[in-house]
Amino acid sequence: MKGFAHILMLFSSSMFISYLMLRRIFDAKENML
């Protein structure tokens, strides 16, 4: 159970980081237009 929680925490943090990077890329695209 502890290992599952650790994997879930890693997965959620990586999803959050990728979401922030995608949002930054979309903001840059809107600024270029």
N, C-alpha and C positions, 0 to 999 in steps of 0.2 A: 504493500500500500504506500509506503514511504517513497519507493522508487517511482511509482506511478505519479505521485504528487510532484516529484522532482522533474519528471519528463513534462508534465502539464505546465509547470512553471517555466521551463525552458522554451516550450512551444509558444506559450502566450507572450513571452518577452520577445522572441524572434518575430512573431507576427506583429507586435507593436512597433518594433524597429523598422520592419519592412513597410508598414503602413506610414510611418513618419517619412521614410525616404520617398515613397510614392507620392505623398502629398507635396513634398518639397519639389519633386520633379514636375508635377502638374502646375505648381505655382510658378516655376521658372518658365514653363511653356506659355502660360497665360501672360507673363510679363514680356516675353519676346514678341507676342502678337501685337 
